[in-house]
């Protein structure tokens, strides 16, 4: 019905899908998570630049490191 809510996943923590906010926004999801836990007012978050976040699995680490070395706007967090 129109009143149903379907939930795929609940993660009461900073989530992988929001890690792009570290580099691409004026406030990261980590900053806003702490503010939310403290009951503080949340800021209007602004996107500085379009971003993509990828989870890098072990077998892809070397390729990711190579890509980051060749692309100055890319950031790798391990």
Backbone as CSV, one residue per row, in Angstrom:
resi,resn,N_x,N_y,N_z,CA_x,CA_y,CA_z,C_x,C_y,C_z
1,UNK,0.839,-1.189,0.000,0.000,0.000,0.000,0.877,1.243,0.000
2,UNK,0.248,2.393,-0.080,0.991,3.656,-0.076,1.642,3.946,1.277
3,UNK,1.187,3.276,2.328,1.722,3.518,3.663,2.853,2.569,4.047
4,UNK,3.184,1.610,3.193,4.233,0.640,3.507,5.620,1.249,3.335
5,UNK,6.517,0.816,4.176,7.924,1.179,4.061,8.697,-0.116,3.872
6,UNK,9.494,-0.179,2.826,10.316,-1.358,2.570,11.757,-0.983,2.890
7,UNK,12.393,-1.762,3.753,13.754,-1.484,4.188,14.671,-2.585,3.675
8,UNK,15.752,-2.182,3.032,16.740,-3.134,2.542,17.845,-3.347,3.573
9,UNK,18.285,-2.275,4.196,19.388,-2.360,5.153,19.303,-1.184,6.106
10,UNK,19.621,-1.431,7.361,19.709,-0.361,8.347,21.130,-0.385,8.895
11,UNK,21.794,0.736,8.818,23.172,0.835,9.305,23.273,2.069,10.194
12,UNK,23.130,1.906,11.514,23.182,3.064,12.414,24.618,3.537,12.664
13,UNK,25.317,3.753,11.567,26.718,4.150,11.607,27.043,4.777,10.262
14,UNK,28.189,5.428,10.127,28.603,5.855,8.786,28.670,4.630,7.873
15,UNK,28.175,4.767,6.680,28.050,3.630,5.760,28.987,3.792,4.574
16,UNK,29.465,2.682,4.038,30.375,2.707,2.885,29.858,3.580,1.752
17,UNK,28.576,3.549,1.512,28.023,4.293,0.380,28.172,5.805,0.535
18,UNK,28.457,6.273,1.738,28.627,7.707,1.959,30.064,8.160,2.120
19,UNK,31.019,7.257,1.925,32.427,7.622,2.111,32.880,8.712,1.139
20,UNK,32.198,8.847,0.004,32.555,9.908,-0.954,32.507,11.285,-0.297
21,UNK,31.705,11.417,0.751,31.528,12.721,1.395,32.810,13.236,2.048
22,UNK,33.781,12.356,2.304,35.056,12.784,2.889,35.737,13.790,1.970
23,UNK,35.740,13.516,0.689,36.438,14.357,-0.282,35.515,15.321,-1.018
24,UNK,34.257,14.950,-1.213,33.401,15.684,-2.141,32.456,16.694,-1.495
25,UNK,32.339,16.681,-0.177,31.365,17.558,0.488,32.048,18.436,1.536
26,UNK,31.340,19.491,1.939,31.912,20.353,2.972,31.798,19.742,4.368
27,UNK,30.937,18.766,4.558,30.844,17.988,5.793,30.815,16.522,5.402
28,UNK,31.632,15.712,6.048,31.613,14.283,5.739,30.492,13.605,6.514
29,UNK,30.170,12.392,6.109,29.155,11.644,6.838,29.611,11.364,8.275
30,UNK,30.919,11.326,8.501,31.429,11.101,9.852,31.141,12.320,10.735
31,UNK,31.383,13.518,10.191,31.073,14.753,10.924,29.590,14.813,11.281
32,UNK,28.747,14.573,10.304,27.307,14.704,10.536,26.773,13.576,11.419
33,UNK,27.396,12.410,11.384,26.985,11.321,12.274,27.193,11.738,13.731
34,UNK,28.366,12.296,14.018,28.653,12.749,15.387,27.680,13.851,15.803
35,UNK,27.433,14.808,14.915,26.476,15.873,15.236,25.099,15.286,15.541
36,UNK,24.672,14.319,14.740,23.373,13.692,14.959,23.302,12.944,16.280
37,UNK,24.347,12.197,16.609,24.391,11.460,17.873,24.324,12.424,19.057
38,UNK,24.962,13.582,18.913,24.965,14.584,19.983,23.681,15.407,20.031
39,UNK,22.809,15.208,19.053,21.572,15.976,19.012,21.760,17.393,18.511
40,UNK,22.894,17.655,17.898,23.177,18.995,17.370,22.457,19.200,16.041
41,UNK,22.284,20.444,15.677,21.646,20.759,14.401,22.554,20.314,13.256
42,UNK,21.969,19.663,12.270,22.739,19.203,11.117,22.875,20.325,10.095
43,UNK,24.057,20.476,9.516,24.272,21.537,8.530,23.646,21.181,7.189
44,UNK,23.456,22.184,6.368,23.072,21.948,4.971,24.357,21.545,4.252
45,UNK,24.438,20.311,3.834,25.670,19.783,3.241,25.730,20.158,1.773
46,UNK,26.896,20.654,1.370,27.087,21.067,-0.021,28.083,20.143,-0.701
47,UNK,27.763,19.764,-1.915,28.641,18.937,-2.731,29.619,19.846,-3.458
48,UNK,30.921,19.639,-3.249,31.945,20.437,-3.933,32.133,19.986,-5.375
49,UNK,32.030,18.692,-5.600,32.272,18.135,-6.935,31.577,16.788,-7.036
50,UNK,31.162,16.412,-8.245,30.596,15.070,-8.420,31.615,14.021,-7.958
51,UNK,31.129,12.936,-7.387,32.039,11.927,-6.843,31.483,10.527,-7.041
52,UNK,32.388,9.580,-7.028,32.044,8.160,-7.094,32.816,7.464,-5.985
53,UNK,32.169,6.547,-5.283,32.827,5.778,-4.239,32.795,4.316,-4.653
54,UNK,33.931,3.659,-4.568,34.026,2.232,-4.873,34.642,1.508,-3.687
55,UNK,34.108,0.341,-3.366,34.771,-0.524,-2.396,35.845,-1.294,-3.140
56,UNK,37.065,-1.238,-2.645,38.181,-1.937,-3.284,38.445,-3.216,-2.501
57,UNK,38.299,-4.335,-3.173,38.570,-5.623,-2.548,40.048,-5.952,-2.702
58,UNK,40.547,-6.851,-1.891,41.966,-7.177,-1.843,42.627,-7.403,-3.182
59,UNK,41.971,-8.134,-4.066,42.591,-8.456,-5.349,42.679,-7.243,-6.272
60,UNK,42.052,-6.130,-5.916,42.049,-4.944,-6.766,42.876,-3.789,-6.196
61,UNK,43.565,-4.020,-5.093,44.305,-2.943,-4.430,45.377,-2.355,-5.343
62,UNK,46.161,-3.193,-5.996,47.228,-2.677,-6.864,46.668,-1.819,-7.992
63,UNK,45.589,-2.259,-8.612,44.975,-1.483,-9.695,44.447,-0.153,-9.161
64,UNK,43.866,-0.168,-7.964,43.355,1.066,-7.363,44.500,2.027,-7.053
65,UNK,45.590,1.513,-6.513,46.748,2.362,-6.217,47.319,2.972,-7.494
66,UNK,47.371,2.197,-8.552,47.867,2.690,-9.848,46.951,3.795,-10.373
67,UNK,45.642,3.574,-10.297,44.677,4.566,-10.779,44.831,5.882,-10.018
68,UNK,44.942,5.790,-8.701,45.073,6.992,-7.873,46.375,7.728,-8.189
69,UNK,47.446,6.978,-8.422,48.729,7.604,-8.761,48.653,8.361,-10.082
70,UNK,47.813,7.895,-10.993,47.692,8.511,-12.319,46.593,9.564,-12.399
71,UNK,45.774,9.679,-11.360,44.632,10.601,-11.370,44.637,11.432,-10.087
72,UNK,45.187,12.641,-10.150,45.340,13.464,-8.946,44.034,13.788,-8.215
73,UNK,42.912,13.747,-8.900,41.652,14.055,-8.220,41.071,12.832,-7.510
74,UNK,41.681,11.667,-7.691,41.214,10.443,-7.029,41.854,10.324,-5.650
75,UNK,41.134,9.732,-4.726,41.622,9.547,-3.356,41.379,8.104,-2.949
76,UNK,42.348,7.515,-2.291,42.240,6.132,-1.831,42.350,6.121,-0.316
77,UNK,41.364,5.567,0.344,41.365,5.422,1.803,41.401,3.935,2.109
78,UNK,42.436,3.519,2.809,42.586,2.094,3.142,42.412,1.889,4.628
